Amino acid sequence: MTTRPGSSWRDVHEVGSVLGMRILAGAYRLLGRRAVCLFLHPIVLYYLLAKPVPRRSSREYLLRAAGTSHVSWIQIYRHLYRFAECSLDRYRFVAGRTSGLKVSVHGHHHLERAADTGRGALLLGAHLGSFEAMLAASASTNLRISVVADFRGSRMISGMLEGLNPARSGQVIPVGDAFEAVLRIKERIDAGELVALLADRVSPRDRAVPARLLGAQAQFPAGPYLLAATLACPVLLVFGIHKRRNRYEVHCEPFANQIKLPRRHRDPLLPCVVQRYAARLEHYCRMAPDNWFNFFDYWNPIVD
């Protein structure tokens, strides 16, 4: 599948600059979170007024999530501001500056059970809330989780975060060479570890599978499910929801003890599996509508 410019999340330029992010990070160290959040307001207002793509994308999503016929500019502003808050807290999680952050976990025993079996497990998340909140909660219980990360659309941010905590790079499996990434994932699953990846965005190299989300058809990557079937490992869903200032709730639930996709029956079975994921994603989107961070034309990509 290929997309024309403006139709894919890869065509949306990275928000901000390294200099701007470093200024905010420095301000946080000197002044604290409350003061830095004041700086976020004019930044978010600028993007609300000057950047039509995230504004339109937010409006369309909020209309679907709320099931209404109207979304105000204030609602869109709050949505963009929530993204800015989570981005700031991402810096805090990675840098280990978690004082004042509260992370509660629902279903953490599912992660512990998966780790105890020695089979390893895949953890499927989404661009909903904060994946770092899940990692922070797991670190406190000594669970080892590796993260599959696609840096091709966020090189500035990923480079800055790696500089904050070089030790974290050992937990990251970059999606550069797909074959090499699969080998590294298999190696860690075979070692009984947990490997987390996001399953709600399709890249041009992915096989796309349609599923209904919030009342309309969207495209989801087939890769996570084909990978899980190949590895024959358990699959869990994990979503870290930002509830309010300094508070996150991580929700973990079992998805499949093993995904079976025999080659002969793969085409009819795969959409059913993806639809189950989409249904759970929709549940959490409606639970926390302002936590969805896909600011591009999600439901109507232009396909060549």
N, C-alpha and C positions, 0 to 999 in steps of 0.2 A: 504494500500500500504506500502510495506517495501522496503528498499534500502540497498544495500551492501556498505561497507565502501568505501569512495571516490566518491560516486555517488550523495550524498545529501549535501545540504548546512550545515546540522548539523555535517557532518564529517570533515568540514574544521575548524581547530582549530582557536581560537580567536587570532587575530594578536596582537603581543606585549605583554606587561606585565603591572601589576599595577605600578610597580616601574618606568618603562619607561614612562608611561602616566603621572605619578606624576612629573617626571623630566621635561617633556615638559610643563605641566601646570605651574610649578614653573618658568620655563624659560619665559613663556609667561607673567606672572605677572611682572617679573623683566625687561624683554627686549622688550616685545611687539611682535605683530604678525609677522612683517617683519623679525625680527631676528630668531624667532622660525621656520619660513618657510625654513630658510637655513638649520636647523637641519633635516628637513623632507627629503631633497634631498638624503643624504646617506642612510637613512632608506628605502626610496622607492627603491633606487638602489639595496639595499640588497635583498628586496623581489622580485624585477624583476629578479635578477640573481639566487637566491637561492631557490625560491619557484615556482616549475613548475605548480602547480594547478591554482593559480591566474593568472599566465602568460598565460597559455593555454586558460583559461576561458575568459580573456580579449581579446585575439586574436580572438577567435571564435565569441564573441559578436560584436566586432568592424567590422569584416568582414561582418556580417549580417547587422549591422546598416548602414554601409557605402555603401554596395552593391558592393564591390570591391573584387578582387582576391588576394590582398596583403595588409598586415598591417605591418608597420615597428615597430622596437623596441622602437623608439621614441614615436610613437602613444600609445603603451602599457604603456610606462613610464608615459606619460601625463595622461592617464586614472587612473593609480594607484596613481599618485600624486594628482589628483582631489579628489580621495577618502580620501587621507590623509588630504587635506585642509578642506574638509567637516567635517571630524572627529575632527579636531582642533576647527573648528567653532562650532561644537556641544557642546564642553566644554564651549565656550564663551556664547552661548545661554542659556545653563542650569545654568551657574554660574551668569548670569545677566550682564556679561561684554560685552555689545553689542555696546559700543561706537565705532564708525567708521563703524559698519556694516549697510548696507542699504538694506532694504527689501521692495520691491514694490509688490503690490498685484493686480492681474487681476481677476475680478469677486468676489471681497470681498462682494459685495451686496448679492450674493447668500447665503453666510454664515449668514449674518445679517437677511435675509428674513427667513431662516430656523429657526434661534433662535427666531425670533419674532412670528412665528406661534404657538409656544408652543408644537409642535408635536415631537420635537427632530429630530435628523438626524444622519445617519451614514456617515462618511467621509472616502472614500477609497483612499489610496495612494499606494506607491510602494517604493522599495529600489532604488529610483531615486532622486538624490539631497539630500535635507535636510527636514525632517519632522519638525525639530525644528524651521526652518524658518517660517513655517506656524503657529506654536504655538506662536512664538514671535510676528508675525504680528497681530494675533487675540487678544493677551493679551493687546495690545495697544488700542484696542477698547472694552475691557471688555467682550469679548465673552468667555464663559466657555467651554473649550474643554477637555475631558478626552481622554486618549490614551490607547489602548489595546496593551500591550507589552509582547513579548515572550522572557524571559531572559535566557532560558535554553541554548542558544548558545552564550551568551555574558554576563556571570555573572560578570566578572572582570570589564568590562566597565560600566555596569549598576550599580554595587556597588559603583564605584568611582563617577559616576554622581549623584547618590542619596546622597552621602556624601557632594557633592558640594551644593546641594539645597534640604534639607530634606522636605521642604514644597511642593516640586513637587510630592512627593509620593502620595499625595491625588488626583492628576490628573491621576495617572497611575492605570490601571486595569491589573494585571498580569495574564498571561495564565498559571496557574498551574493546578488547578482543573477546567476543562472545564465547568462543570455544575455551579460552583460558579461564574465563569467569566461571563457566559451568564446571570445569575441573576443580577449581578452588572451592566452589560450593559443595561439590560431591566430597571432596577431601574433608571438609569440616563436618558435614552431615555424618559421614562414615566414622568420624571421631566422636560422635555423640553430641555435637554442639547444636546450637540453635542459630538459624540464619534467617534474617529478616529482609523483606523486600516490599516495595510498594507495587500495587497491582491495579492501579486505576488510570494509568496513562499508556497510550500506544505510541511507540516510536516508529519511524519509517521502516525499520528493519523487522518489526514485530508482525506476526500473524494476528490479525484483528478478529475478534469474535463479538457479534452484536448481542446486547442484552438490554433490557428495559431498566432505566434508572429515573426515578422521579417523573414517571409518566411518559417518557419518550425513549427512543432507541439511542444508545450510545455504543461506542466501540471500546472494547477491553482487550488487553494483551493475552494471548493464549499461552505465552511462555511460562508463567508461574505454574500453571496446572500441568503442562507437558513435563516440566522439570520435576514437579512433585510426583507425577506418575512414574517417571524414570527412576527417581531415587527411592520410591516405595516407602516414603517416610510420612509420619503424621503431619498434618497441616492445621495451624491455628490462626485465628484472626486477632489482631491487636490494633486498637485505636486509642490514642492519647488525646483526650478532649480537654481544651482549655476552658474552664468553667468561669473563672473570674480572676481578678488580679492575684498573681502568685499561686494560683491553685489549678492543679491538673488532676484529672481522673483518667486512669488507664483501664480500658476494658479489654479483657482477654477471654476468648471463648473457643472451644474446639470446633473445627470445620470438617475435618475428615481424618479418620485413623489411617486411611490410605486411599489415594485417588487412583482408580483403575480406569485406564483409557486404552483398551485393546485397539491395535491399529485398525482392525477391520471395522470396529464400531466407534472409532474416534469422532468422526464428524457429527453423528447424532448425539453423542454423550457430552462432548465438550461444551456446547452452548448451555446445557443443563447445569453443569458445574459452575460456569461463569455467572449464570443467572442467580445461583444461590449466593455467590459473593456479592453481586450487585444488590440483592435484596437486603443483605445485612448492612452494606454500605449505606443504602437508603435509610435504613433504620437509624443509624448514627447521624446521618445528615439532618434528619428531622429532629433528632434529639438536640443537636447543637448546630443550627443552620449557619451561624457565622464562623464556623470552624473549617469550612470547605475552601481550599486554596488552589483552585484550578482556574486561573484568570485567562482563559482563552475560549474559543468557540467549541465547547466540549461536545455538544449534541449535533452540530452540523458541520463536520469537517468536509472540505472540498476534496473529493478523491479523484485522481486522474485514472 
